[in-house]
């Protein structure tokens, strides 16, 4: 089988495109051998937990793709084991496009971005509504009282992308942490200036 992500995505038309563009040999070396990239390891689990957003792609019954953004505090995506991740589905605009799509076709793709470090993780899997009988969801269910439902993705394959063409972006918290040393130094210099002015003008 080999690299599961490449195997799943290497359809005949994709292979033909690679052959035409001269990259077929580069990807052929990932085919065959034991399965890889089909189970989440510590690196993937750690990356997933650290994310504060995700892009989810699903496909409608008429074949149209739909991409939805989901976000929350880091940890809103919860790895349940080496094959499953879950998250609370909070009420949005009530279009229910993803929910409707997965009722007919459970296959989805997730794109997880780390913009500051220019890293991204792609996941292919099958999404379903988590059942009340699933004991592994109990902690997430207890912590997500506002959730309309819990969604579970059973991962079929994953792939790490190269950092090419990823423009670094930073959240407000990341910017504040980055400038904190500068702010502290500015406060020190302002205090020194006040002391110097006081020394030059002791009556003021």
QUIJO-V942787 format. One record per backbone hydrogen bond with DSSP energy under -1.0 kcal/mol. NH is the residue of the N-H (numbers start at 1). CO is the residue of the C=O. If there is no record, write none. Layout:
nh->NH co->CO
nh->NH co->CO
This chain:
nh->2 co->33
nh->3 co->30
nh->4 co->36
nh->7 co->3
nh->8 co->4
nh->9 co->5
nh->10 co->6
nh->11 co->9
nh->15 co->11
nh->16 co->12
nh->17 co->13
nh->18 co->14
nh->19 co->15
nh->20 co->16
nh->21 co->17
nh->23 co->18
nh->27 co->23
nh->28 co->24
nh->30 co->27
nh->31 co->28
nh->32 co->1
nh->36 co->2
nh->40 co->82
nh->45 co->41
nh->46 co->42
nh->47 co->43
nh->48 co->44
nh->49 co->45
nh->50 co->46
nh->51 co->48
nh->54 co->70
nh->55 co->111
nh->56 co->68
nh->57 co->109
nh->58 co->66
nh->60 co->64
nh->63 co->60
nh->66 co->58
nh->68 co->56
nh->70 co->54
nh->72 co->52
nh->76 co->73
nh->78 co->86
nh->80 co->84
nh->81 co->84
nh->85 co->153
nh->86 co->78
nh->87 co->151
nh->89 co->149
nh->100 co->96
nh->101 co->97
nh->102 co->98
nh->104 co->101
nh->105 co->101
nh->108 co->125
nh->109 co->57
nh->110 co->123
nh->111 co->55
nh->112 co->121
nh->114 co->119
nh->119 co->114
nh->121 co->112
nh->122 co->159
nh->123 co->110
nh->124 co->157
nh->125 co->108
nh->126 co->154
nh->127 co->106
nh->128 co->152
nh->130 co->150
nh->134 co->131
nh->137 co->134
nh->138 co->135
nh->141 co->137
nh->142 co->138
nh->143 co->139
nh->147 co->144
nh->148 co->89
nh->149 co->89
nh->151 co->87
nh->152 co->128
nh->153 co->85
nh->154 co->126
nh->155 co->83
nh->156 co->124
nh->157 co->124
nh->158 co->37
nh->159 co->122
nh->161 co->120
nh->166 co->163
nh->175 co->171
nh->176 co->172
nh->177 co->173
nh->178 co->174
nh->179 co->175
nh->183 co->179
nh->184 co->180
nh->185 co->181
nh->186 co->182
nh->187 co->183
nh->188 co->184
nh->189 co->185
nh->190 co->186
nh->191 co->187
nh->192 co->188
nh->193 co->189
nh->194 co->190
nh->195 co->191
nh->196 co->192
nh->197 co->193
nh->198 co->194
nh->199 co->195
nh->200 co->196
nh->201 co->197
nh->204 co->201
